[in-house]
Amino acid sequence: MTEIDETDKQCPHCGLDGTLEQFSTWEKDGKKGFIGKTPEGHMMFLCPRCLHQFKYDPLSDSITGEEHVGLSRRVPVIIGALSIAIAAFIALFFTGWWTYFVGTFLIFFGWRSLKTGLFATNKKIADLANPNPLSKEDKKKSED
């Protein structure tokens, strides 16, 4: 890693103050502060408080927030609503034994997605959206 600036910086998402060395050296639950470098040469960090990514440009000495490209609350809500709508469409316009099988599967899948999107905690959504692999403890919790 290149030499890190010792002046105080701030997370663009939650406002946590600290030096880049403090942001890069923390480690907890299998997550690390320093994520890596982008092809452009920017250093990527993970904030220990909000767990959002941000990047530091050493040439301009600036920090910018990185858009979270993972799962958000909208994705499971949209998938859940679409699954239930398709199940209703199949039940209304088709007949046969297969409609019960497909409809039941779509309603179950849709309910699970809606439940995740509407009732999951912000930490759970952040863990699902985090590109880093889940720790063993988080995997066990999500399976329960």
C-alpha positions in Angstrom: 0.0 0.0 0.0 1.2 3.5 -0.7 2.0 6.1 1.9 -1.3 7.1 3.7 -2.1 10.7 4.4 -2.3 11.4 8.2 -4.7 14.4 8.0 -8.2 13.9 9.3 -10.8 12.7 6.7 -14.5 12.1 7.0 -16.8 9.3 5.7 -19.1 10.9 3.1 -22.0 8.7 4.2 -22.1 9.0 8.0 -19.6 11.7 8.8 -17.2 9.6 10.9 -13.9 11.4 11.4 -10.6 9.7 11.3 -7.3 9.4 9.4 -6.9 7.1 6.4 -4.7 4.9 8.5 -7.6 4.4 11.0 -10.0 3.7 8.2 -7.7 1.2 6.6 -6.5 -0.8 9.6 -9.8 -1.8 11.3 -11.0 -5.4 11.1 -14.1 -6.9 12.6 -16.3 -9.9 11.8 -14.2 -10.8 8.7 -14.5 -7.3 7.2 -11.5 -5.0 6.7 -11.2 -1.3 6.3 -9.0 -1.3 3.2 -10.7 -3.0 0.3 -8.2 -2.4 -2.5 -7.4 -0.1 -5.4 -9.5 0.8 -8.4 -7.9 0.6 -11.9 -7.7 4.4 -11.8 -5.5 4.3 -8.7 -8.0 5.3 -6.1 -7.9 3.6 -2.7 -11.2 1.9 -1.6 -12.2 1.9 2.1 -15.1 0.5 4.1 -16.4 2.8 6.9 -16.4 0.9 10.3 -19.6 2.7 11.4 -21.9 2.6 8.4 -20.2 -0.1 6.3 -20.5 2.0 3.2 -17.6 2.1 0.7 -15.8 5.3 -0.2 -12.8 6.0 -2.4 -9.8 8.3 -1.8 -8.0 10.0 -4.7 -4.4 10.6 -3.6 -3.7 13.0 -6.4 -6.5 15.5 -5.5 -6.6 14.5 -1.8 -10.4 14.0 -1.9 -12.8 11.4 -0.6 -16.0 10.6 -2.6 -18.8 8.3 -1.7 -19.1 5.1 -3.7 -22.6 4.2 -4.8 -23.6 0.9 -3.4 -24.2 -1.3 -6.4 -25.5 -4.3 -4.4 -28.9 -5.2 -3.2 -31.1 -2.5 -1.8 -34.6 -2.5 -0.3 -36.2 -1.8 -3.7 -34.9 -5.0 -5.3 -36.6 -7.6 -3.1 -39.8 -5.5 -2.9 -40.1 -5.4 -6.7 -39.3 -9.0 -7.1 -41.8 -10.0 -4.4 -44.6 -7.9 -5.9 -43.9 -9.2 -9.4 -43.9 -12.8 -8.2 -47.2 -12.4 -6.4 -48.7 -10.6 -9.4 -47.6 -13.4 -11.8 -49.1 -16.0 -9.4 -52.4 -14.1 -9.4 -52.3 -13.8 -13.2 -51.7 -17.6 -13.6 -54.5 -18.4 -11.1 -57.0 -16.2 -12.9 -56.2 -17.0 -16.6 -55.0 -20.6 -16.6 -56.4 -23.9 -15.4 -54.8 -27.3 -14.5 -52.9 -28.9 -11.8 -49.6 -27.1 -12.6 -51.1 -23.7 -11.7 -51.3 -24.8 -8.0 -47.6 -25.8 -8.1 -46.4 -22.7 -9.9 -48.7 -20.4 -8.0 -47.7 -21.8 -4.6 -44.0 -21.5 -5.5 -44.4 -17.9 -6.7 -46.4 -16.8 -3.7 -43.9 -18.4 -1.3 -40.9 -16.8 -3.2 -42.8 -13.4 -3.4 -43.6 -13.4 0.3 -40.0 -14.1 1.3 -38.7 -11.3 -0.9 -41.3 -8.9 0.4 -40.5 -9.8 4.0 -36.8 -9.2 3.4 -37.4 -5.9 1.6 -39.9 -4.5 4.1 -38.9 -5.9 7.5 -35.1 -6.6 7.4 -32.9 -4.3 9.4 -30.6 -1.8 7.8 -27.6 -3.9 9.0 -29.1 -7.1 7.3 -29.6 -5.2 4.0 -26.0 -3.8 4.2 -24.7 -7.3 4.8 -26.6 -8.6 1.9 -25.4 -5.8 -0.3 -21.8 -5.9 0.8 -19.5 -7.3 -1.9 -17.2 -8.9 0.8 -18.1 -12.5 1.7 -20.2 -13.0 4.9 -18.5 -14.2 8.0 -19.5 -17.7 9.3 -21.5 -16.1 12.1 -23.5 -14.0 9.6 -24.1 -17.0 7.4 -25.5 -18.9 10.3 -27.8 -16.1 11.3 -29.1 -15.7 7.8 -29.8 -19.4 7.5 -31.9 -19.4 10.7 
